């Protein structure tokens, strides 16, 4: 498994990119997933780029941003190409976004068609750049259920469109993560790992709360202490496919939690490899 930390985990901390890279290098990580706004704020600094990150034996696993599907085609293309350029600078072919801002069940046919056409346009541009657009499986988007996600992939029907498989949100939708993995496997390019203490606490991940400095963190747990059995998922998934994943931690004690979870993942994947080889 190639494991990344997310710079979004440090969104409320006074850590430089250099400090984050140094820490990641020393704590079981192979990559860094860069939050779009962090990449944009570093674009005028010639010091930071893929070669610089490689000097720490790290790579950029993904840029995670929010392309404005609600704006005009011209504005959307401008935002897409800006993100594409940042992807080239950081040496990643994976650009993450969300499929709209409303639940799939609440969208009418025309609204869905509009998003499909915009996604096609983005994918056509990114294909020329040898990059992928990754849609994150997430509540209140067109990828909030496995059936809607599969339908959307079929509607867009473009090789540049892939999936960032958020295990917790897949489970939140009512699907079994392993069964969903089997159905979506041909399209999955990345995984997000996070956990929660109970279903009643899932609102803690609502965007208006999770991005707020004063937002609640109640219910967020380290990966192997929550309601979702990540030990089973990681062992099973590692036997089925090559995993490129990020620990998406939004809570406190960032370094302590990430180090503990990464160390446990390393142990599990070594166990899987040992059993597979034997």
Residue frames relative to the residue before (quaternion, step in Angstrom):
aa qw qx qy qz dx dy dz
X 1.0000 0.0000 0.0000 0.0000 0.00 0.00 0.00
X 0.2536 -0.7188 0.6257 0.1661 3.52 -1.08 0.81
X 0.0947 -0.8392 0.5355 -0.0081 3.56 -0.43 1.25
X 0.1198 -0.7939 0.5953 0.0312 3.55 -0.96 0.99
X 0.2929 -0.6607 0.6393 0.2625 3.49 -1.36 0.28
X 0.3963 -0.7080 0.5344 0.2369 3.58 -1.24 0.43
X 0.4487 -0.6797 0.4954 0.3021 3.59 -0.86 0.84
X 0.5361 0.6178 -0.4129 0.4006 3.61 1.18 -0.35
X 0.5633 0.6009 -0.3864 0.4151 3.60 1.17 -0.46
X 0.7299 0.3878 -0.2102 0.5222 3.56 1.22 -0.54
X 0.2820 0.8205 -0.4676 0.1690 3.59 1.27 0.37
X 0.7589 0.3276 -0.1912 0.5293 3.60 1.14 -0.54
X 0.5890 0.5665 -0.3578 0.4518 3.57 1.26 0.48
X 0.4152 -0.6845 0.5409 0.2579 3.54 -1.22 0.54
X 0.3260 0.7127 -0.5450 0.2979 3.56 0.42 1.30
X 0.3784 -0.7072 0.5469 0.2401 3.57 -0.95 0.83
X 0.6499 -0.4892 0.3921 0.4296 3.57 -1.28 0.26
X 0.6176 0.5522 -0.3366 0.4477 3.58 1.05 -0.74
X 0.6662 0.4948 -0.3028 0.4687 3.59 0.92 -0.86
X 0.6436 0.5143 -0.3224 0.4662 3.59 1.01 -0.80
X 0.6609 0.5075 -0.3087 0.4587 3.59 0.94 -0.88
X 0.6424 0.5227 -0.3214 0.4591 3.59 0.95 -0.85
X 0.6758 0.4864 -0.2965 0.4678 3.56 0.95 -0.87
X 0.6410 0.5287 -0.3245 0.4519 3.61 0.94 -0.87
X 0.6378 0.5455 -0.3215 0.4386 3.57 0.96 -0.87
X 0.7419 0.4260 -0.2155 0.4707 3.57 1.03 -0.79
X 0.7707 0.3747 -0.1652 0.4882 3.58 1.24 -0.21
X 0.7665 -0.4760 0.2026 0.3805 3.53 0.66 1.28
X 0.5802 0.5844 -0.3901 0.4119 3.64 1.19 0.24
X 0.2932 -0.7496 0.5694 0.1673 3.53 -1.18 0.71
X 0.8205 0.1466 -0.0521 0.5501 3.57 1.15 -0.48
X 0.2766 -0.7169 0.6095 0.1950 3.50 -1.44 0.06
X 0.2327 -0.7285 0.6289 0.1402 3.54 -0.96 0.95
X 0.2052 -0.8226 0.5243 0.0792 3.55 -0.51 1.20
X 0.4291 -0.6775 0.5445 0.2456 3.55 -0.90 1.00
X 0.5946 -0.6320 0.3649 0.3374 3.56 -0.86 0.98
X 0.6774 0.4924 -0.3065 0.4524 3.59 0.86 -0.90
X 0.6143 0.5288 -0.3542 0.4664 3.60 1.10 -0.58
X 0.6508 0.5030 -0.3165 0.4725 3.60 0.96 -0.83
X 0.6526 0.5155 -0.3146 0.4575 3.59 0.98 -0.81
X 0.6917 0.4795 -0.2842 0.4592 3.57 0.96 -0.81
X 0.6831 0.4575 -0.2831 0.4940 3.59 1.27 -0.29
X 0.4842 0.7318 -0.4095 0.2497 3.60 1.25 -0.30
X 0.6862 0.4629 -0.2952 0.4772 3.62 1.14 -0.43
X 0.6093 0.5197 -0.3522 0.4843 3.56 1.31 0.04
X 0.3165 -0.7988 0.4779 0.1826 3.63 -0.28 1.21
X 0.5278 0.6644 -0.3943 0.3529 3.59 1.24 -0.28
X 0.7687 0.3865 -0.1785 0.4773 3.58 1.00 -0.89
X 0.3071 0.7137 -0.5767 0.2524 3.56 -0.78 1.12
X 0.7638 -0.3990 0.2443 0.4447 3.59 -1.29 0.02
X 0.6501 0.5120 -0.3326 0.4524 3.60 0.96 -0.77
X 0.6175 0.5325 -0.3420 0.4671 3.56 1.05 -0.74
X 0.6745 0.4866 -0.3006 0.4667 3.59 0.90 -0.91
X 0.6283 0.5455 -0.3318 0.4444 3.58 1.05 -0.74
X 0.5779 0.5870 -0.3809 0.4201 3.60 1.15 -0.48
X 0.6748 0.4219 -0.2796 0.5370 3.59 1.31 -0.25
X 0.4678 -0.6771 0.4240 0.3782 3.59 1.32 0.20
X 0.5318 0.5846 -0.4134 0.4523 3.54 1.09 0.86
X 0.1576 -0.7641 0.6140 0.1200 3.55 -1.28 0.34
X 0.4937 -0.6196 0.5077 0.3385 3.57 -1.25 0.31
X 0.2696 -0.8018 0.5132 0.1451 3.57 -0.42 1.18
X 0.7951 -0.1227 0.1204 0.5816 3.59 1.07 -0.68
X 0.2628 -0.6834 0.6444 0.2207 3.56 -1.32 0.45
X 0.1524 -0.8089 0.5647 0.0595 3.59 -0.69 1.07
X 0.1110 0.8082 -0.5597 0.1457 3.52 -0.43 1.28
X 0.3964 -0.6932 0.5574 0.2271 3.55 -1.36 -0.10
X 0.1497 -0.8193 0.5477 0.0793 3.58 0.13 1.26
X 0.4510 -0.7401 0.4425 0.2304 3.61 -0.86 1.00
X 0.1161 -0.8371 0.5330 0.0425 3.57 0.29 1.25
X 0.6307 0.5528 -0.3260 0.4362 3.60 1.23 -0.38
X 0.6296 0.5409 -0.3354 0.4456 3.60 1.24 -0.23
X 0.7132 -0.4406 0.3241 0.4383 3.56 -1.33 0.02
X 0.6569 -0.5048 0.3732 0.4175 3.58 -1.23 0.39
X 0.6382 0.5378 -0.3289 0.4419 3.59 0.97 -0.81
X 0.6833 0.4717 -0.2829 0.4802 3.58 0.89 -0.94
X 0.6436 0.5244 -0.3170 0.4586 3.56 1.01 -0.81
X 0.6560 0.5031 -0.3133 0.4674 3.60 0.94 -0.83
X 0.6251 0.5363 -0.3366 0.4564 3.57 1.02 -0.77
X 0.6720 0.4860 -0.2896 0.4778 3.59 0.93 -0.92
X 0.6318 0.5437 -0.3227 0.4485 3.58 1.04 -0.79
X 0.7053 0.4617 -0.2749 0.4625 3.57 0.85 -0.94
X 0.5891 0.5433 -0.3691 0.4707 3.58 1.13 -0.56
X 0.6718 0.4813 -0.2931 0.4808 3.58 0.93 -0.90
X 0.6192 0.5469 -0.3353 0.4528 3.58 1.03 -0.77
X 0.6532 0.5090 -0.3104 0.4667 3.59 0.93 -0.88
X 0.6467 0.5024 -0.3169 0.4785 3.57 1.00 -0.78
X 0.6117 0.5489 -0.3443 0.4539 3.57 1.07 -0.71
X 0.6504 0.5000 -0.3120 0.4792 3.57 0.97 -0.84
X 0.6435 0.5367 -0.3284 0.4359 3.57 0.94 -0.86
X 0.7619 0.3631 -0.1885 0.5021 3.55 0.98 -0.87
X 0.5041 -0.7150 0.3854 0.2934 3.57 1.28 0.16
X 0.5694 0.5694 -0.4122 0.4263 3.58 1.05 0.66
X 0.3102 -0.7464 0.5594 0.1837 3.55 -1.13 0.69
X 0.6417 0.5325 -0.3121 0.4553 3.59 1.30 0.04
X 0.0221 -0.7932 0.6062 -0.0539 3.56 -0.66 1.22
X 0.2005 -0.8270 0.5204 0.0711 3.57 -0.45 1.23
X 0.1005 0.7630 -0.6369 0.0460 3.56 -1.16 0.73
X 0.4678 -0.6453 0.5163 0.3135 3.57 -1.35 -0.17
X 0.4440 -0.6941 0.5089 0.2493 3.56 -1.16 0.68
X 0.8170 -0.1754 0.0649 0.5454 3.54 0.37 1.27
X 0.4333 -0.7052 0.5143 0.2246 3.53 -1.37 -0.04
X 0.6774 0.4344 -0.2994 0.5126 3.57 1.21 0.50
X 0.6108 -0.5666 0.4109 0.3702 3.54 -1.17 0.61
X 0.5846 -0.6115 0.4050 0.3469 3.56 -1.02 0.79
X 0.6592 0.5329 -0.3109 0.4298 3.59 1.00 -0.80
X 0.6985 0.4760 -0.2698 0.4613 3.59 1.17 -0.51
X 0.5984 0.5774 -0.3598 0.4231 3.61 1.25 -0.15
X 0.3478 -0.7144 0.5603 0.2340 3.53 -1.00 0.81
X 0.7420 -0.4380 0.2748 0.4267 3.56 -1.31 0.23
X 0.6831 0.4932 -0.2980 0.4487 3.58 0.91 -0.88
X 0.6360 0.5242 -0.3293 0.4607 3.58 1.01 -0.77
X 0.6529 0.5001 -0.3091 0.4775 3.54 0.98 -0.84
X 0.6421 0.5327 -0.3214 0.4479 3.58 0.94 -0.87
X 0.6268 0.5459 -0.3328 0.4454 3.58 1.02 -0.78
X 0.6717 0.4782 -0.2983 0.4808 3.58 0.94 -0.88
X 0.6141 0.5499 -0.3434 0.4500 3.58 1.00 -0.79
X 0.6773 0.4911 -0.2944 0.4620 3.60 0.88 -0.92
X 0.6531 0.5024 -0.3184 0.4687 3.58 1.00 -0.74
X 0.6420 0.5115 -0.3218 0.4719 3.58 1.01 -0.74
X 0.6120 0.5391 -0.3436 0.4656 3.58 1.05 -0.72
X 0.6554 0.5220 -0.3041 0.4533 3.55 0.94 -0.92
X 0.6524 0.5040 -0.3104 0.4733 3.58 0.95 -0.90
X 0.6726 0.5124 -0.2991 0.4422 3.58 0.87 -0.95
X 0.6224 0.5373 -0.3391 0.4571 3.59 1.03 -0.72
X 0.6609 0.4914 -0.3004 0.4812 3.57 1.02 -0.79
X 0.7053 0.4726 -0.2754 0.4510 3.59 0.84 -0.93
X 0.5711 0.5839 -0.3859 0.4289 3.58 1.12 -0.56
X 0.6352 0.5297 -0.3216 0.4609 3.59 1.05 -0.75
X 0.7128 0.4281 -0.2374 0.5024 3.56 1.21 -0.56
X 0.4165 -0.7156 0.4494 0.3354 3.59 1.33 0.07
X 0.5103 0.6137 -0.4271 0.4249 3.53 0.98 0.94
X 0.3410 -0.7260 0.5638 0.1967 3.55 -1.31 0.44
X 0.2858 -0.6906 0.6306 0.2092 3.52 -1.27 0.56
X 0.1380 -0.8009 0.5809 0.0469 3.56 -0.64 1.14
X 0.2086 -0.7568 0.6092 0.1129 3.57 -0.78 1.07
X 0.3276 -0.7565 0.5329 0.1905 3.55 -0.78 1.00
X 0.4208 -0.6615 0.5528 0.2825 3.57 -0.98 0.82
X 0.1934 0.8071 -0.5063 0.2341 3.56 -0.33 1.27
X 0.5543 -0.6040 0.4462 0.3590 3.62 -1.04 0.67
X 0.8388 0.2091 -0.1653 0.4748 3.54 -1.26 0.56
X 0.6105 0.4345 -0.3965 0.5303 3.53 1.00 0.96
X 0.6535 -0.5085 0.3708 0.4204 3.59 -1.25 0.02
X 0.6809 0.4099 -0.3013 0.5269 3.60 1.27 0.03
X 0.3322 0.7779 -0.4773 0.2383 3.58 1.07 0.70
X 0.7483 0.1868 -0.1743 0.6122 3.59 1.30 -0.09
X 0.6187 -0.5474 0.4018 0.3953 3.56 -1.20 0.41
X 0.6580 0.5006 -0.3419 0.4468 3.68 0.82 -0.79
X 0.6688 0.4845 -0.3126 0.4692 3.61 0.92 -0.83
X 0.6227 0.5393 -0.3347 0.4575 3.58 1.06 -0.73
X 0.6689 0.4901 -0.2954 0.4744 3.57 0.89 -0.92
X 0.6370 0.5237 -0.3197 0.4666 3.58 1.02 -0.80
X 0.6597 0.5124 -0.3053 0.4571 3.57 0.95 -0.88
X 0.6308 0.5278 -0.3236 0.4678 3.57 0.99 -0.80
X 0.6616 0.4959 -0.2940 0.4795 3.55 1.04 -0.81
X 0.6585 0.5241 -0.3067 0.4446 3.58 0.99 -0.83
X 0.6919 0.4438 -0.2753 0.4986 3.57 0.92 -0.88
X 0.0312 -0.8682 0.4948 0.0219 3.56 1.08 -0.81
X 0.5005 0.6245 -0.4459 0.4009 3.56 0.70 1.11
X 0.5075 -0.6899 0.4232 0.2955 3.63 -0.85 0.91
X 0.6350 0.5376 -0.3419 0.4370 3.61 1.17 -0.36
X 0.6135 0.5485 -0.3505 0.4471 3.60 1.26 -0.17
X 0.0384 0.8004 -0.5921 0.0850 3.56 -0.71 1.16
X 0.4508 -0.6913 0.5094 0.2438 3.55 -1.34 0.02
X 0.2011 -0.6862 0.6810 0.1581 3.50 -1.22 0.73
X 0.2381 -0.8192 0.5164 0.0738 3.54 -0.27 1.37
X 0.1096 -0.7821 0.6126 0.0311 3.56 -0.32 1.29
X 0.3817 -0.7805 0.4468 0.2133 3.56 -0.23 1.30
X 0.6798 0.4952 -0.3066 0.4457 3.59 0.85 -0.91
X 0.6869 0.4766 -0.2976 0.4609 3.60 0.90 -0.83
X 0.5714 0.5494 -0.3763 0.4796 3.58 1.17 -0.51
X 0.6639 0.4922 -0.2843 0.4859 3.56 0.92 -0.93
X 0.6255 0.5539 -0.3252 0.4430 3.58 1.01 -0.84
X 0.6526 0.5337 -0.3113 0.4386 3.60 1.07 -0.71
X 0.5857 -0.5805 0.3661 0.4312 3.58 1.28 -0.27
X 0.5699 0.6014 -0.3756 0.4152 3.57 1.30 -0.08
X 0.4585 -0.6192 0.5497 0.3226 3.54 -1.28 0.42
X 0.4811 -0.7151 0.4154 0.2909 3.63 -0.58 1.07
X 0.6531 0.5037 -0.3286 0.4602 3.60 0.99 -0.73
X 0.6541 0.4943 -0.3137 0.4790 3.59 0.96 -0.82
X 0.6393 0.5166 -0.3185 0.4723 3.58 1.04 -0.79
X 0.6110 0.5556 -0.3390 0.4506 3.56 1.05 -0.76
X 0.6509 0.5202 -0.3136 0.4554 3.57 0.95 -0.86
X 0.6935 0.4834 -0.2738 0.4588 3.58 0.97 -0.87
X 0.7740 0.3685 -0.1728 0.4851 3.57 0.98 -0.85
X 0.3578 0.8037 -0.4359 0.1899 3.57 1.30 -0.25
X 0.6764 0.5020 -0.3358 0.4215 3.70 0.78 -0.80
X 0.7395 0.4267 -0.2161 0.4737 3.57 1.20 -0.52
X 0.5677 0.6359 -0.3761 0.3630 3.59 1.24 -0.31
X 0.0932 -0.7970 0.5963 0.0228 3.54 -0.87 1.05
X 0.8046 0.0841 -0.0097 0.5877 3.57 1.18 -0.43
X 0.2166 -0.7541 0.6050 0.1355 3.55 -1.30 0.44
X 0.1852 -0.7202 0.6507 0.1539 3.54 -1.25 0.57
X 0.1484 -0.7835 0.6012 0.0516 3.54 -0.91 1.00
X 0.2837 0.7034 -0.6281 0.1740 3.56 -0.93 1.00
X 0.2048 -0.7990 0.5579 0.0916 3.59 -1.21 0.39
X 0.2220 -0.7580 0.6060 0.0948 3.54 -1.35 0.32
X 0.5582 -0.6331 0.4201 0.3332 3.56 -1.14 0.57
X 0.7932 -0.0956 0.0785 0.5963 3.60 1.08 -0.67
X 0.6525 -0.5231 0.3745 0.4004 3.58 -1.24 0.41
X 0.6171 0.5773 -0.3415 0.4116 3.58 1.10 -0.69
X 0.6933 0.4743 -0.2672 0.4722 3.60 1.25 -0.37
X 0.4055 0.7642 -0.4460 0.2295 3.62 1.25 -0.07
X 0.5533 0.6205 -0.3953 0.3906 3.61 1.15 -0.47
X 0.5170 0.6535 -0.4157 0.3646 3.59 1.21 -0.36
X 0.6853 0.4746 -0.2762 0.4784 3.59 1.22 -0.50
X 0.3763 0.7076 -0.5097 0.3129 3.60 1.20 0.19
X 0.5918 -0.6329 0.3571 0.3489 3.62 -0.80 0.95
X 0.6679 0.5142 -0.3270 0.4272 3.60 0.87 -0.87
X 0.6925 0.4439 -0.2743 0.4982 3.59 1.18 -0.48
X 0.7235 0.4934 -0.2776 0.3950 3.55 0.71 -1.09
X 0.7007 0.4501 -0.2778 0.4788 3.60 1.11 -0.58
X 0.5850 0.6014 -0.3644 0.4042 3.60 1.23 -0.31
X 0.5177 -0.6595 0.4519 0.3049 3.56 -0.90 0.93
X 0.7457 0.3607 -0.2039 0.5218 3.57 1.08 -0.72
X 0.3873 0.7484 -0.4658 0.2701 3.60 1.24 0.21
X 0.5863 -0.5781 0.4372 0.3618 3.55 -1.24 0.47
X 0.1676 -0.7598 0.6180 0.1127 3.55 -1.18 0.64
X 0.3501 0.7719 -0.4663 0.2534 3.57 1.33 0.20
X 0.7710 0.3185 -0.2631 0.4847 3.56 -0.79 1.05
X 0.5652 0.5710 -0.4021 0.4392 3.59 1.17 -0.38
X 0.0422 -0.8102 0.5846 -0.0113 3.55 -0.87 0.94
X 0.5985 -0.4913 0.4640 0.4303 3.56 -1.25 0.24
X 0.7150 -0.5252 0.2578 0.3826 3.55 -1.14 0.69
X 0.7914 0.3363 -0.1589 0.4851 3.58 0.89 -0.91
X 0.6334 0.5252 -0.3340 0.4598 3.58 1.23 0.40
X 0.6044 0.5904 -0.3412 0.4119 3.58 1.28 0.04
X 0.7487 -0.4266 0.2905 0.4160 3.54 -1.37 -0.11
X 0.6792 0.4656 -0.2849 0.4906 3.58 1.12 -0.61
X 0.3837 -0.7445 0.5077 0.2021 3.56 -0.83 1.04
X 0.1284 -0.8325 0.5371 0.0452 3.57 0.02 1.29
X 0.5574 0.5890 -0.4096 0.4179 3.58 1.10 -0.46
X 0.6640 0.4815 -0.2966 0.4892 3.58 0.94 -0.89
X 0.6728 0.5078 -0.3183 0.4337 3.60 0.84 -0.95
X 0.6868 0.4893 -0.2972 0.4478 3.59 0.81 -0.95
X 0.6514 0.5050 -0.3223 0.4656 3.59 0.92 -0.83
X 0.6914 0.4777 -0.2813 0.4633 3.58 0.88 -0.95
X 0.6907 0.4870 -0.2829 0.4536 3.56 0.83 -1.01
X 0.6372 0.5424 -0.3346 0.4334 3.59 1.01 -0.76
X 0.6481 0.4966 -0.3164 0.4829 3.58 1.17 -0.49
X 0.7056 0.4910 -0.2474 0.4470 3.57 1.19 -0.59
X 0.8170 -0.0047 0.0735 0.5720 3.56 1.00 -0.78
X 0.5235 -0.5920 0.4963 0.3594 3.55 -1.26 0.36
X 0.2228 -0.8262 0.5116 0.0776 3.56 -0.65 1.12
X 0.0659 -0.7249 0.6856 0.0140 3.50 -1.07 0.99
X 0.1106 0.8467 -0.4978 0.1517 3.58 -0.15 1.28
X 0.2280 -0.7451 0.6095 0.1461 3.51 -1.32 0.46
X 0.3672 -0.6671 0.5989 0.2481 3.53 -1.16 0.71
X 0.1154 -0.8174 0.5637 0.0274 3.57 -0.40 1.24
X 0.0780 0.8252 -0.5471 0.1169 3.55 0.24 1.31
X 0.1441 -0.8183 0.5549 0.0410 3.57 -0.77 1.09
X 0.5983 0.6219 -0.3411 0.3727 3.58 1.25 -0.21
X 0.6966 -0.4493 0.3571 0.4305 3.54 -1.32 -0.38
X 0.7640 0.3544 -0.2687 0.4674 3.55 -1.35 -0.08
X 0.0184 0.8783 -0.4778 -0.0021 3.55 1.05 0.85
X 0.7216 0.4481 -0.2761 0.4496 3.59 0.61 -1.05
X 0.6435 0.5319 -0.3257 0.4437 3.58 0.95 -0.84
X 0.6947 0.4716 -0.2779 0.4666 3.59 0.85 -0.96
X 0.6750 0.4997 -0.3053 0.4488 3.59 0.85 -0.93
X 0.6524 0.5107 -0.3221 0.4581 3.58 0.93 -0.83
X 0.6645 0.5079 -0.3062 0.4546 3.59 0.89 -0.90
X 0.6901 0.4782 -0.2832 0.4636 3.59 0.89 -0.95
X 0.6540 0.5170 -0.3167 0.4524 3.58 0.95 -0.85
X 0.6408 0.5281 -0.3181 0.4575 3.55 1.00 -0.81
X 0.6604 0.4997 -0.3041 0.4708 3.58 1.00 -0.83
X 0.6315 0.5239 -0.3285 0.4677 3.59 1.01 -0.79
X 0.6293 0.5344 -0.3309 0.4570 3.57 0.96 -0.84
X 0.6511 0.5116 -0.3114 0.4662 3.58 0.95 -0.86
X 0.6752 0.5038 -0.2997 0.4477 3.60 0.88 -0.94
X 0.6840 0.4793 -0.2979 0.4621 3.58 0.88 -0.89
X 0.6122 0.5239 -0.3553 0.4739 3.59 1.09 -0.58
X 0.6265 0.5303 -0.3295 0.4665 3.58 1.06 -0.75
X 0.6444 0.5151 -0.3112 0.4718 3.57 0.98 -0.88
X 0.6693 0.4973 -0.2994 0.4638 3.58 0.90 -0.91
X 0.6397 0.5279 -0.3267 0.4531 3.59 0.99 -0.80
X 0.6788 0.4804 -0.2856 0.4763 3.57 0.94 -0.91
X 0.6499 0.5304 -0.3168 0.4426 3.57 1.01 -0.85
X 0.6735 0.4916 -0.2899 0.4699 3.58 0.99 -0.89
X 0.6897 0.4791 -0.2872 0.4608 3.57 0.97 -0.85
